[in-house]
Amino acid sequence: MEISGILSAVVIGIVIGVLGRLVVPGRQHIGILWTIAVGIVAALVGSAIAAGIGVADTKGPDWIEWFIQIALAAVGVAALGRAMARR
């Protein structure tokens, strides 16, 4: 992966992580760096899932891919928030 691919994954991960955090109701007990990490992982996994089901490359915006990524980020933020709250 080239440096531009890594940088774009980080930027997209930040956006996806923040959107995922906004979707989850209540207070999350995780920091911004964990939110970004969850967003990056959700963006990568969501892209792989979208490619697997054939909706990654569409004409116009890839709304289904974004929905998958944000849903994965929301699940990740909620799970990590609960794990951190138990500590």
N, CA, C and O atoms as a GROMACS GRO file, in nm:
protein
  348
    1MET      N    1   0.086  -0.118   0.000
    1MET     CA    2   0.000   0.000   0.000
    1MET      C    3   0.090   0.124   0.000
    1MET      O    4   0.188   0.131   0.074
    2GLU      N    5   0.056   0.218  -0.082
    2GLU     CA    6   0.134   0.340  -0.092
    2GLU      C    7   0.100   0.436   0.021
    2GLU      O    8   0.001   0.416   0.092
    3ILE      N    9   0.182   0.538   0.038
    3ILE     CA   10   0.161   0.636   0.145
    3ILE      C   11   0.030   0.710   0.126
    3ILE      O   12  -0.037   0.743   0.224
    4SER      N   13  -0.009   0.737   0.002
    4SER     CA   14  -0.136   0.806  -0.021
    4SER      C   15  -0.254   0.718   0.020
    4SER      O   16  -0.355   0.768   0.068
    5GLY      N   17  -0.241   0.588   0.000
    5GLY     CA   18  -0.346   0.496   0.043
    5GLY      C   19  -0.358   0.490   0.194
    5GLY      O   20  -0.468   0.481   0.248
    6ILE      N   21  -0.245   0.494   0.261
    6ILE     CA   22  -0.245   0.492   0.408
    6ILE      C   23  -0.305   0.621   0.462
    6ILE      O   24  -0.386   0.618   0.554
    7LEU      N   25  -0.265   0.733   0.405
    7LEU     CA   26  -0.319   0.862   0.450
    7LEU      C   27  -0.468   0.872   0.426
    7LEU      O   28  -0.542   0.922   0.510
    8SER      N   29  -0.514   0.825   0.311
    8SER     CA   30  -0.657   0.831   0.285
    8SER      C   31  -0.733   0.736   0.377
    8SER      O   32  -0.846   0.767   0.416
    9ALA      N   33  -0.675   0.621   0.412
    9ALA     CA   34  -0.739   0.529   0.507
    9ALA      C   35  -0.752   0.594   0.644
    9ALA      O   36  -0.852   0.576   0.712
   10VAL      N   37  -0.651   0.669   0.685
   10VAL     CA   38  -0.656   0.739   0.814
   10VAL      C   39  -0.763   0.847   0.813
   10VAL      O   40  -0.841   0.859   0.908
   11VAL      N   41  -0.768   0.926   0.707
   11VAL     CA   42  -0.867   1.034   0.698
   11VAL      C   43  -1.008   0.977   0.694
   11VAL      O   44  -1.097   1.025   0.765
   12ILE      N   45  -1.029   0.877   0.611
   12ILE     CA   46  -1.161   0.814   0.604
   12ILE      C   47  -1.194   0.748   0.737
   12ILE      O   48  -1.309   0.753   0.781
   13GLY      N   49  -1.096   0.686   0.801
   13GLY     CA   50  -1.117   0.624   0.932
   13GLY      C   51  -1.159   0.724   1.038
   13GLY      O   52  -1.242   0.693   1.123
   14ILE      N   53  -1.101   0.843   1.034
   14ILE     CA   54  -1.140   0.948   1.129
   14ILE      C   55  -1.287   0.984   1.109
   14ILE      O   56  -1.363   0.991   1.205
   15VAL      N   57  -1.324   1.006   0.985
   15VAL     CA   58  -1.462   1.044   0.955
   15VAL      C   59  -1.559   0.931   0.993
   15VAL      O   60  -1.661   0.956   1.057
   16ILE      N   61  -1.526   0.809   0.954
   16ILE     CA   62  -1.613   0.695   0.984
   16ILE      C   63  -1.622   0.673   1.134
   16ILE      O   64  -1.730   0.645   1.186
   17GLY      N   65  -1.511   0.685   1.206
   17GLY     CA   66  -1.512   0.669   1.352
   17GLY      C   67  -1.598   0.772   1.422
   17GLY      O   68  -1.674   0.739   1.513
   18VAL      N   69  -1.585   0.897   1.380
   18VAL     CA   70  -1.666   1.004   1.440
   18VAL      C   71  -1.814   0.983   1.410
   18VAL      O   72  -1.898   1.000   1.497
   19LEU      N   73  -1.845   0.947   1.286
   19LEU     CA   74  -1.986   0.922   1.252
   19LEU      C   75  -2.040   0.801   1.328
   19LEU      O   76  -2.155   0.802   1.373
   20GLY      N   77  -1.959   0.698   1.342
   20GLY     CA   78  -2.000   0.582   1.420
   20GLY      C   79  -2.024   0.617   1.566
   20GLY      O   80  -2.117   0.566   1.628
   21ARG      N   81  -1.940   0.704   1.619
   21ARG     CA   82  -1.957   0.748   1.758
   21ARG      C   83  -2.084   0.831   1.775
   21ARG      O   84  -2.150   0.823   1.879
   22LEU      N   85  -2.117   0.911   1.675
   22LEU     CA   86  -2.238   0.992   1.681
   22LEU      C   87  -2.365   0.906   1.675
   22LEU      O   88  -2.468   0.944   1.730
   23VAL      N   89  -2.356   0.792   1.609
   23VAL     CA   90  -2.472   0.704   1.595
   23VAL      C   91  -2.505   0.635   1.727
   23VAL      O   92  -2.622   0.611   1.757
   24VAL      N   93  -2.403   0.605   1.806
   24VAL     CA   94  -2.422   0.534   1.933
   24VAL      C   95  -2.476   0.632   2.036
   24VAL      O   96  -2.415   0.735   2.062
   25PRO      N   97  -2.592   0.600   2.097
   25PRO     CA   98  -2.648   0.691   2.197
   25PRO      C   99  -2.571   0.685   2.329
   25PRO      O  100  -2.507   0.584   2.361
   26GLY      N  101  -2.577   0.793   2.403
   26GLY     CA  102  -2.514   0.797   2.535
   26GLY      C  103  -2.367   0.833   2.527
   26GLY      O  104  -2.314   0.867   2.422
   27ARG      N  105  -2.304   0.823   2.644
   27ARG     CA  106  -2.163   0.858   2.655
   27ARG      C  107  -2.078   0.734   2.635
   27ARG      O  108  -2.106   0.629   2.692
   28GLN      N  109  -1.973   0.747   2.553
   28GLN     CA  110  -1.878   0.640   2.534
   28GLN      C  111  -1.754   0.669   2.616
   28GLN      O  112  -1.707   0.782   2.621
   29HIS      N  113  -1.702   0.566   2.679
   29HIS     CA  114  -1.587   0.584   2.768
   29HIS      C  115  -1.457   0.551   2.696
   29HIS      O  116  -1.371   0.480   2.750
   30ILE      N  117  -1.442   0.602   2.574
   30ILE     CA  118  -1.319   0.583   2.500
   30ILE      C  119  -1.271   0.718   2.450
   30ILE      O  120  -1.349   0.812   2.434
   31GLY      N  121  -1.142   0.727   2.425
   31GLY     CA  122  -1.083   0.851   2.378
   31GLY      C  123  -1.090   0.865   2.227
   31GLY      O  124  -1.138   0.775   2.157
   32ILE      N  125  -1.043   0.977   2.179
   32ILE     CA  126  -1.049   1.006   2.036
   32ILE      C  127  -0.956   0.914   1.958
   32ILE      O  128  -0.989   0.879   1.844
   33LEU      N  129  -0.843   0.875   2.014
   33LEU     CA  130  -0.752   0.786   1.943
   33LEU      C  131  -0.814   0.648   1.922
   33LEU      O  132  -0.795   0.587   1.817
   34TRP      N  133  -0.888   0.598   2.023
   34TRP     CA  134  -0.958   0.471   2.007
   34TRP      C  135  -1.070   0.485   1.904
   34TRP      O  136  -1.095   0.392   1.827
   35THR      N  137  -1.135   0.599   1.903
   35THR     CA  138  -1.241   0.623   1.804
   35THR      C  139  -1.183   0.620   1.663
   35THR      O  140  -1.242   0.562   1.572
   36ILE      N  141  -1.068   0.683   1.644
   36ILE     CA  142  -1.002   0.683   1.514
   36ILE      C  143  -0.959   0.542   1.476
   36ILE      O  144  -0.976   0.501   1.361
   37ALA      N  145  -0.903   0.467   1.571
   37ALA     CA  146  -0.859   0.330   1.543
   37ALA      C  147  -0.978   0.242   1.502
   37ALA      O  148  -0.968   0.165   1.406
   38VAL      N  149  -1.088   0.255   1.574
   38VAL     CA  150  -1.209   0.178   1.539
   38VAL      C  151  -1.258   0.221   1.401
   38VAL      O  152  -1.299   0.136   1.321
   39GLY      N  153  -1.254   0.350   1.371
   39GLY     CA  154  -1.296   0.399   1.241
   39GLY      C  155  -1.211   0.347   1.127
   39GLY      O  156  -1.264   0.312   1.021
   40ILE      N  157  -1.080   0.340   1.147
   40ILE     CA  158  -0.991   0.288   1.044
   40ILE      C  159  -1.019   0.141   1.018
   40ILE      O  160  -1.029   0.097   0.903
   41VAL      N  161  -1.032   0.064   1.125
   41VAL     CA  162  -1.062  -0.079   1.110
   41VAL      C  163  -1.199  -0.097   1.043
   41VAL      O  164  -1.213  -0.181   0.954
   42ALA      N  165  -1.298  -0.020   1.086
   42ALA     CA  166  -1.432  -0.031   1.026
   42ALA      C  167  -1.430   0.008   0.880
   42ALA      O  168  -1.500  -0.054   0.799
   43ALA      N  169  -1.352   0.108   0.843
   43ALA     CA  170  -1.344   0.148   0.702
   43ALA      C  171  -1.282   0.038   0.618
   43ALA      O  172  -1.329   0.010   0.508
   44LEU      N  173  -1.176  -0.023   0.668
   44LEU     CA  174  -1.110  -0.130   0.593
   44LEU      C  175  -1.197  -0.254   0.582
   44LEU      O  176  -1.212  -0.311   0.474
   45VAL      N  177  -1.256  -0.296   0.694
   45VAL     CA  178  -1.341  -0.415   0.693
   45VAL      C  179  -1.468  -0.389   0.612
   45VAL      O  180  -1.513  -0.475   0.537
   46GLY      N  181  -1.525  -0.270   0.627
   46GLY     CA  182  -1.645  -0.235   0.552
   46GLY      C  183  -1.620  -0.233   0.401
   46GLY      O  184  -1.707  -0.275   0.324
   47SER      N  185  -1.504  -0.186   0.360
   47SER     CA  186  -1.469  -0.187   0.218
   47SER      C  187  -1.456  -0.330   0.167
   47SER      O  188  -1.500  -0.361   0.056
   48ALA      N  189  -1.396  -0.417   0.248
   48ALA     CA  190  -1.381  -0.556   0.208
   48ALA      C  191  -1.518  -0.625   0.197
   48ALA      O  192  -1.541  -0.702   0.104
   49ILE      N  193  -1.606  -0.598   0.292
   49ILE     CA  194  -1.741  -0.657   0.287
   49ILE      C  195  -1.817  -0.605   0.165
   49ILE      O  196  -1.882  -0.682   0.095
   50ALA      N  197  -1.808  -0.476   0.140
   50ALA     CA  198  -1.876  -0.418   0.024
   50ALA      C  199  -1.823  -0.476  -0.106
   50ALA      O  200  -1.900  -0.503  -0.199
   51ALA      N  201  -1.693  -0.497  -0.114
   51ALA     CA  202  -1.635  -0.558  -0.234
   51ALA      C  203  -1.680  -0.703  -0.248
   51ALA      O  204  -1.703  -0.752  -0.358
   52GLY      N  205  -1.693  -0.771  -0.134
   52GLY     CA  206  -1.735  -0.910  -0.136
   52GLY      C  207  -1.878  -0.930  -0.183
   52GLY      O  208  -1.910  -1.030  -0.248
   53ILE      N  209  -1.965  -0.834  -0.151
   53ILE     CA  210  -2.104  -0.848  -0.194
   53ILE      C  211  -2.132  -0.771  -0.323
   53ILE      O  212  -2.244  -0.770  -0.373
   54GLY      N  213  -2.029  -0.706  -0.376
   54GLY     CA  214  -2.041  -0.642  -0.508
   54GLY      C  215  -2.100  -0.504  -0.511
   54GLY      O  216  -2.154  -0.463  -0.613
   55VAL      N  217  -2.092  -0.430  -0.402
   55VAL     CA  218  -2.147  -0.294  -0.401
   55VAL      C  219  -2.039  -0.187  -0.379
   55VAL      O  220  -2.072  -0.071  -0.351
   56ALA      N  221  -1.913  -0.225  -0.392
   56ALA     CA  222  -1.805  -0.130  -0.366
   56ALA      C  223  -1.789  -0.028  -0.479
   56ALA      O  224  -1.759   0.088  -0.452
   57ASP      N  225  -1.809  -0.070  -0.601
   57ASP     CA  226  -1.791   0.020  -0.715
   57ASP      C  227  -1.924   0.042  -0.785
   57ASP      O  228  -1.970  -0.041  -0.864
   58THR      N  229  -1.986   0.155  -0.755
   58THR     CA  230  -2.112   0.189  -0.819
   58THR      C  231  -2.096   0.324  -0.887
   58THR      O  232  -1.998   0.395  -0.864
   59LYS      N  233  -2.191   0.359  -0.970
   59LYS     CA  234  -2.189   0.491  -1.031
   59LYS      C  235  -2.236   0.591  -0.926
   59LYS      O  236  -2.345   0.576  -0.870
   60GLY      N  237  -2.157   0.692  -0.901
   60GLY     CA  238  -2.192   0.790  -0.798
   60GLY      C  239  -2.138   0.748  -0.663
   60GLY      O  240  -2.050   0.663  -0.654
   61PRO      N  241  -2.190   0.808  -0.557
   61PRO     CA  242  -2.143   0.777  -0.421
   61PRO      C  243  -2.176   0.632  -0.384
   61PRO      O  244  -2.280   0.579  -0.423
   62ASP      N  245  -2.089   0.572  -0.309
   62ASP     CA  246  -2.109   0.434  -0.263
   62ASP      C  247  -2.181   0.436  -0.128
   62ASP      O  248  -2.120   0.411  -0.024
   63TRP      N  249  -2.310   0.465  -0.131
   63TRP     CA  250  -2.388   0.481  -0.008
   63TRP      C  251  -2.392   0.352   0.074
   63TRP      O  252  -2.382   0.356   0.196
   64ILE      N  253  -2.407   0.239   0.007
   64ILE     CA  254  -2.416   0.113   0.080
   64ILE      C  255  -2.284   0.083   0.150
   64ILE      O  256  -2.285   0.036   0.264
   65GLU      N  257  -2.173   0.108   0.084
   65GLU     CA  258  -2.042   0.088   0.146
   65GLU      C  259  -2.026   0.179   0.268
   65GLU      O  260  -1.977   0.134   0.371
   66TRP      N  261  -2.066   0.304   0.256
   66TRP     CA  262  -2.055   0.397   0.368
   66TRP      C  263  -2.143   0.353   0.484
   66TRP      O  264  -2.103   0.361   0.600
   67PHE      N  265  -2.264   0.306   0.452
   67PHE     CA  266  -2.354   0.258   0.556
   67PHE      C  267  -2.293   0.139   0.630
   67PHE      O  268  -2.300   0.132   0.753
   68ILE      N  269  -2.233   0.047   0.558
   68ILE     CA  270  -2.168  -0.068   0.620
   68ILE      C  271  -2.053  -0.022   0.710
   68ILE      O  272  -2.039  -0.070   0.822
   69GLN      N  273  -1.972   0.070   0.662
   69GLN     CA  274  -1.858   0.119   0.740
   69GLN      C  275  -1.904   0.190   0.867
   69GLN      O  276  -1.849   0.166   0.974
   70ILE      N  277  -2.004   0.275   0.856
   70ILE     CA  278  -2.053   0.348   0.973
   70ILE      C  279  -2.118   0.253   1.072
   70ILE      O  280  -2.102   0.269   1.193
   71ALA      N  281  -2.192   0.154   1.022
   71ALA     CA  282  -2.254   0.055   1.112
   71ALA      C  283  -2.146  -0.025   1.186
   71ALA      O  284  -2.159  -0.048   1.306
   72LEU      N  285  -2.042  -0.066   1.116
   72LEU     CA  286  -1.933  -0.137   1.182
   72LEU      C  287  -1.862  -0.049   1.285
   72LEU      O  288  -1.825  -0.096   1.392
   73ALA      N  289  -1.844   0.078   1.252
   73ALA     CA  290  -1.781   0.170   1.348
   73ALA      C  291  -1.868   0.190   1.470
   73ALA      O  292  -1.817   0.196   1.582
   74ALA      N  293  -1.999   0.199   1.452
   74ALA     CA  294  -2.090   0.215   1.565
   74ALA      C  295  -2.085   0.093   1.656
   74ALA      O  296  -2.081   0.105   1.778
   75VAL      N  297  -2.084  -0.025   1.596
   75VAL     CA  298  -2.075  -0.149   1.675
   75VAL      C  299  -1.940  -0.154   1.749
   75VAL      O  300  -1.935  -0.189   1.866
   76GLY      N  301  -1.834  -0.118   1.680
   76GLY     CA  302  -1.702  -0.118   1.742
   76GLY      C  303  -1.689  -0.018   1.856
   76GLY      O  304  -1.632  -0.049   1.960
   77VAL      N  305  -1.742   0.102   1.836
   77VAL     CA  306  -1.737   0.205   1.940
   77VAL      C  307  -1.820   0.162   2.061
   77VAL      O  308  -1.776   0.180   2.175
   78ALA      N  309  -1.938   0.106   2.037
   78ALA     CA  310  -2.024   0.061   2.148
   78ALA      C  311  -1.956  -0.053   2.225
   78ALA      O  312  -1.957  -0.053   2.348
   79ALA      N  313  -1.899  -0.149   2.153
   79ALA     CA  314  -1.834  -0.263   2.218
   79ALA      C  315  -1.712  -0.218   2.298
   79ALA      O  316  -1.693  -0.262   2.412
   80LEU      N  317  -1.631  -0.133   2.240
   80LEU     CA  318  -1.512  -0.086   2.311
   80LEU      C  319  -1.549   0.004   2.427
   80LEU      O  320  -1.484   0.002   2.531
   81GLY      N  321  -1.653   0.084   2.409
   81GLY     CA  322  -1.701   0.170   2.519
   81GLY      C  323  -1.748   0.088   2.639
   81GLY      O  324  -1.718   0.123   2.753
   82ARG      N  325  -1.820  -0.020   2.612
   82ARG     CA  326  -1.864  -0.107   2.722
   82ARG      C  327  -1.747  -0.178   2.788
   82ARG      O  328  -1.744  -0.194   2.910
   83ALA      N  329  -1.651  -0.220   2.708
   83ALA     CA  330  -1.533  -0.287   2.764
   83ALA      C  331  -1.453  -0.191   2.852
   83ALA      O  332  -1.405  -0.231   2.958
   84MET      N  333  -1.439  -0.067   2.809
   84MET     CA  334  -1.364   0.032   2.887
   84MET      C  335  -1.440   0.073   3.012
   84MET      O  336  -1.378   0.104   3.114
   85ALA      N  337  -1.573   0.074   3.006
   85ALA     CA  338  -1.653   0.115   3.121
   85ALA      C  339  -1.645   0.011   3.233
   85ALA      O  340  -1.658   0.046   3.350
   86ARG      N  341  -1.625  -0.114   3.198
   86ARG     CA  342  -1.616  -0.219   3.298
   86ARG      C  343  -1.487  -0.212   3.378
   86ARG      O  344  -1.480  -0.263   3.489
   87ARG      N  345  -1.386  -0.148   3.323
   87ARG     CA  346  -1.258  -0.134   3.393
   87ARG      C  347  -1.278  -0.042   3.505
   87ARG      O  348  -1.184  -0.014   3.579
   0.00000   0.00000   0.00000
